[in-house]
Amino acid sequence: MTEKVVEPVIRIDHRGPLHGTVRVPGAKNSVLKLMAATVLADGEFNLVNVPEIVDVDIMADLLRSIGSQVDTGSDGSLRITHSGELSTSVPADLAGRMRASINLLGPLVSRVGKIEIALPGGDDFGLRPIDMHVAGLEAMGATCTFSDGVLTVNAPRLVGADIRFSFPSVGATENLVTAAVCADGVTTIDGAAREPEVADLCRFLVAMGAQIEGIGESTLRITGVPHGTLHSVSHRVVPDRIQAATYIASVAVAGGEVDMIDAQRNDMQMFLHRCTEMGLVFTDLDGIGVRATAPERLRSVDVQTLPYPGVATDYKPLVIAMLSVADGSAVVTENLYPGRFRYVDELQALGANIKMHEHHAEITGVQRLSGASVIAHDIRAGAALVVAGLAADGVTTISGVGHIDRGYDDLVGRLREIGVGISRG
Ligand code: EPU
């Protein structure tokens, strides 16, 4: 007899303000890139503040599949060891499970001169091309071909190049920086992405012995160093600004006051600015985090997503959940992924008043949402539904929890700690 697999669900039945302290885990969108970049050097790497999320497990399996040793320690640490030969072929089934598998491209091409990798999977926001990654590698002397959904890159020797992006792609910046650190000569990337996670990767590479100028700025200058001069390091993963924002959004709709240990105010300034306009108050906790205090009711504020330092697209589902119960109407504009609105139907099922006009969402706040059964279609959509559930009368049941697990380290447990009526079953 085949055993029926029961999909987990999150159940929220909550009313009342939140209080307490939550520790913000390390960032998914940093740790995955750091893990990939370890292939640039032999030796034992030690990453700390690693979030316990499914995408980290997938990247660990990807690394094991090419010959690395990956051991998970207690207390959020990860030991990665490389010695000797690594495979040039990345298994398609693993690569297809998340977008960040493409981050192996730069480091592996740099180390082994050749890679075959299936096109990456990840959240479905519509088209997510990798033309900028490929064009950058070609400018550095690589030959790239696509066949049957597999990208093959040959680059026995990478040479420095002047690369100019028309859009600051996070993934392309990361791949070209990691490809350039051991290339012959100097590579410049104009119009580079400036996200805190990109800067974390650059600092990690510098600690390994790479030469990178302009970290956190839009022009990066990378001077190649010989292969073999990079070495393994220990590194603390930068805290996750999107997970921090999820706790801010939670307190924003439920009310109360929550201390977020490790939240980095500097990394989320534009988002915090918009939240302040909505009525939230933020207080520094002597350098160890940020306190968020909710107003009686949120005010509606227009928001548009932009590359860093703008309001990140990853915050947007949370912002729309907040605006669903704010006083007044607002328009949220998506400028990065026009298709990233798959959670709107689900928010509407909870009673949100949202009208879509192409890549603009017009939200008119209601006093309270009402509980229903809804589905999470991607990571941040799932988080937004959890936030909406805190503002709903009755029970909200969320399926598609596997998406949330890809990027959130014990979201349910952390919310319970600050008083949310939430369970998982
Ligand atoms: N783009 C191209 N060509 C390319 C690369 C990107 O046209 O070669 C376009 C994309 O189609 C998209 C835009 O540029 O419209 C942004 O793409 P980017 O390369 O900046 O994003 P990414 O590296 O694929 C990362 C995060 C996303 C986050 C975006 C934007 C990871 C693993 N993913 O994706 O995070 O939304 O940057 O900040 O780091 C999430 O964590 O939930 C998530 C989706």
Boltz pocket constraint, residues with backbone or C-beta under 6 A from the ligand:
constraints:
  - pocket:
      binder: B
      contacts: [[A, 28], [A, 29], [A, 32], [A, 99], [A, 100], [A, 123], [A, 127], [A, 128], [A, 129], [A, 130], [A, 131], [A, 132], [A, 133], [A, 134], [A, 167], [A, 168], [A, 169], [A, 170], [A, 171], [A, 172], [A, 193], [A, 312], [A, 313], [A, 314], [A, 335], [A, 336], [A, 337], [A, 379], [A, 380], [A, 407]]
      max_distance: 6.0
